[in-house]
Amino acid sequence: MCVKIYMNMINMQQGLEIKSEKLNKISKEIIDCKKCILYKERITPVFGIGNNNSDIMFIGEAPGKNEDLNGFPFVGSAGKILDELLQSIDIKREDIYITNILKCRPPKNRNPKDNEIKCCSQYLDKQIEIISPKIISTLGNFSSKYIMEKFNISPENINKIHGKIFIVGAFTTNIMIIPLYHPAAVLYNQNIKKALIEDFKVIDSVLKKID
């Protein structure tokens, strides 16, 4: 039994190293990427961060000013709200993986354009395949629309689908998609925070069943 446990630990470590190598390769591709005009004004591309072996992956829209300066996703006001929501279900930031559809900040934080999403989403697709999460939580309309279309689900407004669970077949297993409001929306509407708190309870329930 001890030998079996030891071998499982070795295999897990090797798997993490392979994932890290693959993700680092994509990160380097993004640094050199000039597929859309966003590279011209960005300061730092924002790849993604967190546990490469996490069961849950959060996908936002695009980097903001603070993210562009620091090179990490969700480090501004929206990030603080996200941290509060994670704490509400006893999850640490380092236990999840988080990224955005776009890896470069749109000027003045405008909405992503269709051609920008088309150019950049290939990197997100690779991240999803490498990390192979059991749950994808999309943050906001743009992220939800892209992921739902990717997995052949008819996209709807986030007001109608937030907190619902969509099960899709992907790779060698099923993935649960749980759309959420974007944490930044709380800055303009405190009622959305109440909805997010309830939706994070859904995530907590699903994670406990996985465990």
C-alpha positions in Angstrom: 0.0 0.0 0.0 2.8 2.4 0.9 4.5 1.7 -2.4 1.2 2.4 -4.3 0.7 5.7 -2.5 4.3 6.7 -3.2 4.0 5.9 -6.9 0.7 7.9 -7.0 2.5 10.9 -5.5 5.3 10.6 -8.0 2.9 10.4 -10.9 1.0 13.4 -9.6 4.2 15.4 -9.3 5.3 14.5 -12.8 1.9 15.4 -14.1 2.1 18.9 -12.4 5.5 19.4 -13.9 4.3 18.6 -17.4 1.3 20.9 -17.0 3.6 23.7 -15.8 5.9 23.2 -18.8 3.0 23.4 -21.2 1.5 26.5 -19.6 4.9 28.2 -19.5 5.2 27.6 -23.3 1.8 29.2 -23.9 2.8 32.1 -21.7 5.8 32.8 -23.8 3.7 32.7 -26.9 1.4 35.3 -25.5 4.4 37.6 -24.7 5.3 37.5 -28.4 1.7 37.6 -29.6 0.8 40.3 -32.1 -2.4 38.8 -33.5 -4.6 41.8 -32.6 -3.9 45.5 -31.9 -4.1 45.2 -28.1 -0.4 44.3 -27.9 0.5 47.8 -29.0 -0.8 49.5 -25.8 -0.5 46.8 -23.2 2.1 47.1 -20.5 2.1 43.4 -19.4 0.2 40.5 -20.8 -1.8 38.7 -18.2 -1.7 34.9 -18.6 -3.3 33.3 -15.6 -2.3 32.1 -12.1 -3.1 29.5 -9.5 -3.2 25.8 -8.9 -2.4 24.0 -12.2 -4.2 20.9 -10.9 -7.3 22.6 -9.5 -10.7 21.2 -9.9 -12.1 24.6 -10.6 -11.1 27.3 -13.1 -12.5 30.8 -13.1 -12.5 32.7 -16.4 -13.0 36.4 -16.5 -13.2 38.9 -19.3 -9.9 40.9 -19.7 -7.2 42.5 -17.6 -7.9 46.0 -16.1 -5.4 48.7 -15.2 -4.0 47.0 -12.1 -3.7 43.7 -13.9 -1.9 45.3 -16.8 0.6 46.8 -14.4 1.1 43.7 -12.3 0.8 40.9 -14.8 -1.7 38.9 -12.7 -5.5 38.5 -13.0 -8.0 40.0 -10.6 -5.6 42.1 -8.4 -7.8 45.3 -8.3 -11.1 46.1 -6.7 -12.9 43.2 -8.5 -10.1 40.9 -7.2 -10.8 41.9 -3.6 -14.4 41.1 -4.1 -13.5 37.7 -5.6 -11.3 37.0 -2.6 -14.2 37.7 -0.3 -16.4 35.4 -2.2 -13.8 32.6 -2.1 -13.4 33.1 1.6 -17.1 32.7 2.1 -16.8 29.1 1.0 -13.4 28.6 2.6 -11.4 28.5 -0.6 -8.0 30.2 -0.9 -6.9 32.0 -4.1 -4.0 29.5 -4.4 -6.4 26.6 -4.5 -8.0 27.7 -7.8 -6.8 28.6 -11.3 -7.9 32.0 -12.7 -7.5 33.6 -16.1 -9.3 35.8 -18.6 -10.4 35.4 -22.2 -8.2 38.3 -23.3 -4.7 38.4 -22.1 -4.1 42.1 -22.9 -6.0 45.0 -21.5 -8.4 46.7 -23.9 -7.9 50.5 -23.9 -9.8 52.3 -21.2 -11.2 48.9 -20.1 -13.7 48.9 -23.0 -15.5 45.6 -23.8 -13.6 43.0 -25.8 -14.2 43.0 -29.5 -15.2 39.9 -31.4 -12.0 39.7 -33.4 -9.9 40.1 -30.2 -11.7 37.2 -28.6 -11.3 35.2 -31.7 -7.5 35.9 -31.8 -6.9 35.3 -28.1 -9.3 32.5 -27.2 -6.9 29.9 -28.6 -4.7 30.5 -25.6 -7.6 30.0 -23.2 -8.6 26.8 -25.0 -5.1 25.4 -24.4 -5.3 26.4 -20.8 -8.5 24.6 -20.3 -7.2 21.5 -22.0 -4.0 21.4 -20.0 -5.6 22.1 -16.6 -8.6 19.9 -17.3 -10.8 21.4 -14.6 -14.0 19.6 -13.3 -15.7 23.0 -12.9 -15.5 26.1 -15.0 -16.9 29.2 -13.5 -17.3 32.0 -16.0 -17.4 35.6 -14.7 -19.7 37.9 -16.6 -21.4 37.9 -20.0 -18.4 37.8 -22.3 -16.8 34.8 -20.6 -20.1 33.0 -20.3 -21.0 33.5 -23.9 -17.7 32.3 -25.2 -17.5 29.1 -23.0 -21.1 28.2 -23.6 -20.7 28.5 -27.4 -17.5 26.5 -27.2 -19.3 23.6 -25.6 -22.4 24.0 -27.9 -24.8 25.5 -25.3 -27.1 28.3 -26.5 -25.8 31.4 -24.7 -28.1 33.5 -22.6 -27.8 36.7 -20.6 -26.0 36.2 -17.3 -29.1 37.5 -15.5 -30.9 34.3 -16.5 -28.2 31.7 -16.1 -26.1 32.8 -13.1 -25.7 30.1 -10.5 -27.0 27.3 -12.8 -25.1 24.2 -13.6 -24.5 23.0 -17.1 -22.8 19.6 -17.6 -20.9 19.2 -20.9 -18.7 16.4 -22.3 -15.1 17.5 -22.9 -11.9 15.7 -23.5 -12.1 12.4 -21.5 -14.6 13.5 -18.9 -17.5 15.9 -18.1 -17.1 19.5 -17.1 -19.6 21.5 -15.0 -20.0 25.1 -16.2 -21.3 27.5 -13.6 -21.8 31.0 -15.0 -21.5 33.9 -12.5 -21.8 37.6 -12.4 -18.5 39.4 -12.8 -17.3 40.6 -9.4 -16.7 44.1 -10.9 -20.5 44.4 -11.2 -20.7 44.6 -7.4 -18.9 48.0 -7.6 -22.0 49.4 -9.3 -24.8 47.3 -7.9 -24.5 45.9 -4.3 -27.5 43.6 -4.9 -25.3 41.5 -7.3 -23.1 40.7 -4.3 -26.0 38.9 -2.6 -26.6 36.9 -5.8 -22.9 36.0 -6.0 -22.8 34.9 -2.4 -25.7 32.5 -3.1 -24.0 31.3 -6.4 -20.8 30.6 -4.6 -22.7 28.3 -2.3 -23.6 26.3 -5.4 -19.9 26.1 -6.2 -19.2 24.9 -2.7 -21.9 22.2 -2.9 -20.5 20.9 -6.2 -16.9 20.9 -4.9 -17.9 18.9 -1.8 -19.5 16.3 -4.0 -16.4 16.0 -6.1 -14.3 15.6 -3.0 
